[in-house]
């Protein structure tokens, strides 16, 4: 690293910070999607049970 100028030594730091931010955003989006999917799945199951009760003879 001593062969590089100070600017070139510091350049990887913002790149690593940017990469970390993008990774966290992706993880957060995945977590939210899974959470919403779980909530929707339970609501759909409740609707199905209600429909079954209505349509039973």
DRENPA-3360 file (N, C-alpha, C; in nm, 2 decimals, always signed):
BEGIN
1 = XXXXXXXX = +0.08/-0.12/+0.00/+0.00/+0.00/+0.00/+0.09/+0.13/+0.00 ~ +0.21/+0.12/+0.04/+0.29/+0.24/+0.05/+0.32/+0.29/-0.09 ~ +0.31/+0.20/-0.20/+0.34/+0.25/-0.33/+0.23/+0.34/-0.39 ~ +0.11/+0.34/-0.32/+0.00/+0.42/-0.37/+0.00/+0.56/-0.31 ~ -0.06/+0.65/-0.37/-0.08/+0.79/-0.32/-0.18/+0.78/-0.21 ~ -0.18/+0.88/-0.12/-0.28/+0.88/-0.01/-0.42/+0.87/-0.06 ~ -0.45/+0.94/-0.17/-0.59/+0.94/-0.23/-0.63/+0.79/-0.27 ~ -0.53/+0.73/-0.33/-0.56/+0.59/-0.37/-0.57/+0.49/-0.26;
9 = XXXXXXXX = -0.51/+0.53/-0.15/-0.51/+0.44/-0.03/-0.65/+0.46/+0.04 ~ -0.71/+0.58/+0.03/-0.84/+0.60/+0.10/-0.96/+0.56/+0.01 ~ -0.94/+0.55/-0.12/-1.05/+0.52/-0.21/-1.13/+0.39/-0.17 ~ -1.06/+0.28/-0.13/-1.14/+0.16/-0.10/-1.24/+0.18/+0.02 ~ -1.21/+0.27/+0.11/-1.29/+0.29/+0.23/-1.44/+0.33/+0.19 ~ -1.46/+0.44/+0.11/-1.59/+0.47/+0.07/-1.66/+0.36/-0.01 ~ -1.58/+0.29/-0.09/-1.64/+0.18/-0.17/-1.69/+0.07/-0.08 ~ -1.61/+0.04/+0.03/-1.66/-0.06/+0.12/-1.78/-0.02/+0.20;
17 = XXXXXXXX = -1.79/+0.11/+0.23/-1.90/+0.16/+0.30/-2.03/+0.15/+0.22 ~ -2.01/+0.19/+0.09/-2.12/+0.18/-0.01/-2.17/+0.04/-0.02 ~ -2.08/-0.05/-0.04/-2.11/-0.19/-0.05/-2.19/-0.24/+0.07 ~ -2.14/-0.20/+0.19/-2.21/-0.25/+0.31/-2.35/-0.19/+0.32 ~ -2.37/-0.06/+0.28/-2.50/+0.00/+0.28/-2.60/-0.08/+0.18 ~ -2.55/-0.11/+0.06/-2.63/-0.18/-0.04/-2.67/-0.32/+0.02 ~ -2.58/-0.39/+0.08/-2.60/-0.52/+0.14/-2.71/-0.51/+0.25 ~ -2.70/-0.41/+0.33/-2.80/-0.39/+0.44/-2.93/-0.36/+0.38;
25 = XXXXXXXX = -2.94/-0.28/+0.28/-3.07/-0.25/+0.22/-3.13/-0.37/+0.16 ~ -3.05/-0.45/+0.09/-3.10/-0.57/+0.03/-3.15/-0.67/+0.14 ~ -3.08/-0.68/+0.25/-3.12/-0.77/+0.36/-3.25/-0.72/+0.42 ~ -3.26/-0.59/+0.44/-3.38/-0.53/+0.49/-3.50/-0.55/+0.40 ~ -3.48/-0.53/+0.27/-3.59/-0.56/+0.18/-3.64/-0.70/+0.18 ~ -3.54/-0.79/+0.19/-3.57/-0.94/+0.20/-3.65/-0.97/+0.32 ~ -3.61/-0.91/+0.44/-3.68/-0.93/+0.56/-3.82/-0.88/+0.56 ~ -3.84/-0.76/+0.50/-3.97/-0.70/+0.49/-4.06/-0.79/+0.40;
33 = XXXXXXXX = -4.01/-0.84/+0.29/-4.09/-0.92/+0.20/-4.13/-1.05/+0.27 ~ -4.04/-1.11/+0.34/-4.08/-1.23/+0.41/-4.18/-1.21/+0.52 ~ -4.17/-1.10/+0.59/-4.27/-1.07/+0.69/-4.41/-1.04/+0.63 ~ -4.41/-0.97/+0.52/-4.54/-0.94/+0.46/-4.60/-1.07/+0.40 ~ -4.52/-1.15/+0.35/-4.56/-1.28/+0.29/-4.62/-1.37/+0.40 ~ -4.56/-1.37/+0.52/-4.62/-1.45/+0.63/-4.75/-1.39/+0.68 ~ -4.76/-1.26/+0.69/-4.88/-1.20/+0.73/-5.00/-1.22/+0.63 ~ -4.96/-1.21/+0.50/-5.06/-1.24/+0.40/-5.11/-1.38/+0.40;
41 = XXXXXXXX = -5.01/-1.47/+0.42/-5.05/-1.61/+0.43/-5.14/-1.64/+0.54 ~ -5.12/-1.59/+0.66/-5.21/-1.61/+0.77/-5.35/-1.55/+0.74 ~ -5.35/-1.43/+0.68/-5.48/-1.37/+0.65/-5.56/-1.45/+0.55 ~ -5.49/-1.50/+0.45/-5.55/-1.59/+0.35/-5.61/-1.71/+0.41 ~ -5.53/-1.77/+0.50/-5.58/-1.89/+0.57/-5.71/-1.86/+0.65 ~ -5.71/-1.75/+0.72/-5.83/-1.71/+0.79/-5.95/-1.69/+0.70 ~ -5.93/-1.63/+0.58/-6.04/-1.61/+0.48/-6.09/-1.75/+0.43 ~ -6.00/-1.84/+0.41/-6.03/-1.98/+0.36/-6.12/-2.05/+0.47;
49 = XXXXXXXX = -6.08/-2.04/+0.59/-6.16/-2.10/+0.70/-6.29/-2.04/+0.71 ~ -6.30/-1.91/+0.70/-6.43/-1.84/+0.70/-6.52/-1.89/+0.59 ~ -6.46/-1.90/+0.47/-6.54/-1.95/+0.35/-6.59/-2.09/+0.37 ~ -6.51/-2.17/+0.43/-6.54/-2.31/+0.45/-6.66/-2.32/+0.55 ~ -6.66/-2.23/+0.65/-6.77/-2.23/+0.75/-6.90/-2.19/+0.68 ~ -6.89/-2.09/+0.59/-7.01/-2.04/+0.52/-7.07/-2.15/+0.43 ~ -6.98/-2.22/+0.35/-7.03/-2.31/+0.25/-7.06/-2.45/+0.30 ~ -7.03/-2.48/+0.43/-7.07/-2.61/+0.48/-7.22/-2.63/+0.49;
57 = X = -7.27/-2.75/+0.45/-7.41/-2.77/+0.45/-7.46/-2.79/+0.59;
% end
